[in-house]
Amino acid sequence: MSPPLSVALERAIDERQRRLVPTQDLLHNDVPFPTADLFSNDYLSLCTDPKLRQAFLDKISQMPLVFGSGGSRVLCGNAHVHVLFEERMKTFFRAPSALLFNSGFDANVAFWQAVPQAGDAIIFDELVHASTRDGLLGSRARSALYSFSHNSIPSLRDTILRVLGAHPEIARGSATLFIAVESLYSMDGDFAPLPELVQLVDELIPPGCGHIAVDEAHSTGIYGTQGRGLVSALGLENRVDTVLHTFGKARALTGAVLLCSPIVRKYIINYGRPFIFSTSLSYATVAAMDASCDYIESEAGTELISSLHRLSASFEQKLKVALASIPPHILSPFPRNTPSGFPEGITSPIFPIITSAPMPLAEFLRSLGYDTRPIPYPAVPRGQERIRVVVHAKNTEAELDDLITRLLEWAFMMAEKERKEKSHLHPRELAASPSYASYASCIRAVGLSKL
Ligand SMILES: Cc1ncc(COP(=O)(O)O)c(C=O)c1O
């Protein structure tokens, strides 16, 4: 007889598979790897950059110590490299102070678990990351959590007013109302309306009682001068209280840095469990973080950032035109607007494409060498199933054009299949759905190369 724990775990996994929730065992890596990366968070294509690799190797070859720090920073693991790198981050981001973490996940859990106090309240965008949610659930303010509709300023306004009514100590100025958002959301590829958000907080919350925390996991490195992020690009550094920059995405590594006030920093060092009870970053990792920052801040980094924005803007435009004639249930671009107060030229590299058949579409593209990923129900609500395409600095225009061509090819194959399934329809109704024959003319109309 199987032990009861195994029975319970297997039952849970079976149930998950029955609900068609993607379930993994990670026993094999993703080989053969497709030729074009259209999925990873490596927005600047730095993970495979030979110059960054060499810069890192040069750096560590000069260092007397490269391995582990030997403990948590509050025990014996507070090395010179950690202190120096925090100083660099503080200066670079023009922040009051900076605190290093082993990951963005740890930073969010540490901040949200430790910093809000009993009597405080927290409002969060309904789409914030799991690490923020985990932190919120362990927070002393966990009985006062309120979500607002994704990126909706009217919903945020209503929620702030409701919270101020329910927590008069905040309105009286003796407690804090925290607001948790991400600057760029990875699932929808859209931006938080930060300029309006800071204005709303100024308008509704007594001075000093609002605390805005922005997670820049997906925007660090790719917006603002030398990749300082979206808060900096929008000139909001002095109006946002805490900002998280992670190193796992555009910065091509692991680790994170939290920009916050000196008292928040000191409090987390002494009360933030993921900070206290984990071995600090190895010397080699901090050296790699340093090398990655050198690179992104250099001319070569600026070129990569420009390339990412140029490719993203052109892909967005071409995709919109290409999908205009496709029935929306087969393929449609995810609708999104740039929030007000954003300067020109801020483009998202993340493109969700809505389709009722995300798995077959991703498989079709993968067979052609394009690594996009399906996001099926229940990961997203029904009707919003999608594939996600992420543009990278070193994708090529030709490869992105070809991807659109392939998307169209697939869409017309699907339309043709539907026509056959509806062959009992009146010819007039049939004529209303696009046919495979119109595929070539559509490709020509959007100015893409033929297959
Ligand atoms: C918005 C957001 N915040 C935090 C994290 C966690 O960062 P890390 O991967 O460094 O643990 C992620 C990771 O996917 C994320 O997307």
The ligand as an SDF file (V2000), in Angstrom:
LIG
                    3D

 16 16  0  0  0  0  0  0  0  0999 V2000
    6.9190   41.0190  -11.0120 C   0  0  0  0  0  0  0  0  0  0  0  0
    7.9050   40.0900  -10.3960 C   0  0  0  0  0  0  0  0  0  0  0  0
    8.3730   40.3570   -9.1740 N   0  0  0  0  0  0  0  0  0  0  0  0
    9.2660   39.5570   -8.5770 C   0  0  0  0  0  0  0  0  0  0  0  0
    9.7210   38.4110   -9.1900 C   0  0  0  0  0  0  0  0  0  0  0  0
   10.7040   37.5290   -8.4980 C   0  0  0  0  0  0  0  0  0  0  0  0
   11.9730   37.8520   -8.9440 O   0  0  0  0  0  0  0  0  0  0  0  0
   13.1540   36.7660   -8.9690 P   0  0  0  0  0  0  0  0  0  0  0  0
   12.9870   35.9720  -10.2020 O   0  0  0  0  0  0  0  0  0  0  0  0
   14.3900   37.5840   -8.9210 O   0  0  0  0  0  0  0  0  0  0  0  0
   12.9830   35.9290   -7.7410 O   0  0  0  0  0  0  0  0  0  0  0  0
    9.2640   38.0910  -10.4680 C   0  0  0  0  0  0  0  0  0  0  0  0
    9.7520   36.8620  -11.1490 C   0  0  0  0  0  0  0  0  0  0  0  0
    9.2230   36.3590  -12.0670 O   0  0  0  0  0  0  0  0  0  0  0  0
    8.3250   38.9540  -11.0910 C   0  0  0  0  0  0  0  0  0  0  0  0
    7.8590   38.7020  -12.3140 O   0  0  0  0  0  0  0  0  0  0  0  0
  1  2  1  0
  2  3  1  0
  2 15  2  0
  3  4  2  0
  4  5  1  0
  5  6  1  0
  5 12  2  0
  6  7  1  0
  7  8  1  0
  8  9  2  0
  8 10  1  0
  8 11  1  0
 12 13  1  0
 12 15  1  0
 13 14  2  0
 15 16  1  0
M  END
$$$$
